[in-house]
Amino acid sequence: MASKHQPSSLAVLLTRYDRLLIVVALLTGVCSWFLVRQFQPRGETVEIHAGEMLFARYALHHYQLVQVPGPRGVTSVMIDRNGVRVLASPCPGKECVHSGIVRRSGQMIVCVPNRVVIKIVARKDLPWDMITQ
């Protein structure tokens, strides 16, 4: 009695057109991401909020080392021509430190435990951002 062999590999189950569709969808996604980033303006100023209040506003292209007070301690922010980043923070997870450099309008670094928000703003900031609308 001969047993039927069921193909278990996904590659065997996909047709040539399925693979083509996957490649086209991936290429469309990558190209769309680059186009969206191309039209997102480069930021010109940095707004730093501590709690509910605007703590400071700085030009993005000048070197600054800013100490921002918060309920858990001081958050150290570095601003230079490459962008803005958090050098040190008293928060436990350090997500704000690991978020890296931001430089485009609308990008943010947020330290929730220390209630510090750093936002990049263009000269003419758009009324919407790319993520929510």
N, C-alpha and C positions, 0 to 999 in steps of 0.2 A: 504494500500500500504506500503510495507516494504522498508525501506531505507537501502542502503548498508553503512556499517560502514567502513570508510577508516582508516587504522592504521596510526596514526600520530607520533608515537614514533620511534626514530631511532633504538632502541634496537629490536623492532619487525621486522624492515626491514632487519637487518643484520642476515646472516645465521651463523651457527657455524663455517664455514670455513672463513667467513669474519672476525670474532672475532679472530680466530687463526692467520690469516694473520696480523692483527693489532698488536697482542701481539708479534709475531716474528719480525716484523719490528721495534717495539719499543725496544725490547731486542737487536737486531742487532745494532741499533743506539747507545744505552747506552754502549754496549761492545766495539764498535768501538771508541767511545770517550775515554774510559779508556785506550785502547791500544795505541792510538795516544799520549796521555799524558805520558804513560809509556816510550815510545821511545824518547820523547822530553828531551834533556839533561838539567840538572840543570845548571843554569847560574853560572859563576865564577866572572865576572866583570860587573861593571855598567858604561855605557857611558852616560854622561849628555851633551846634546847639548843646547847651548843658541844661538838662531838665526841659522845662517848657520855654526857656528864654534863649534868644540868640546871644551866644557868648562872644563871637567874633566873626569878622568877615575879612579875608585876606585875598590878595592877588595870587593866582595859581603859579605864576612864573617866577616868584621871588622866594628864596630860601627862608623858611621860618621853622622854628622849633617851638611848639605851643604846648603849654601845660594846662589841661582842661580839668577843673575840679568837678568831682561827682560825689554821690553819696558813699561810694566804696573807696574813694581815694582819687588820685590824679591819673588821668589818661594822657600819655605823651603822643603828640601828633607831629609828624614831619611833613612839611610842604616844600616841594622843590619843582624844578621845571619838568620832571617826569610825572608828577602827580602828587597825590596825598596818600599817606599810609599811617597806621597806628604802630608806633614803636613798642609801647608798653601800656598795659592796662591792669588794674587790680581785679578784674573779673575772673571767675574761676575757669571758664571754658576757653578763654582767649580767642574766640572766633573773630573778633575785630582785628586782632593782631595778625591772624592767619589769612585774612581776606585779601591781603596784598595791596597793590597800588591801584587807585582809581583816578581817572583823568577825563572821562567823558561826561558831558552834561547829563544830569539825572542820576548818575551813579552815586551810591551812598556806602558809607561804612557806619554800622550801628553797633554800639555797645549797650545792650539792653540792661544788664545789671548795674552799670554805672551811669545810665541815662544820658549817654553822649551820642549825638547824631552828627555825622560829617557828610555834607552834601556838596556836589560839584554843580555849579550854576554857570550857564552861558550868558552872554550879554543879553540876548533875547531868549529867555528860557521858554520852552514850549509849554502850552497849557496842559499837556498830557505827557505821559511817559510811555515808552515802548512796551513795558511789562503789563500794564493794567488796561490798556485800551487797544 
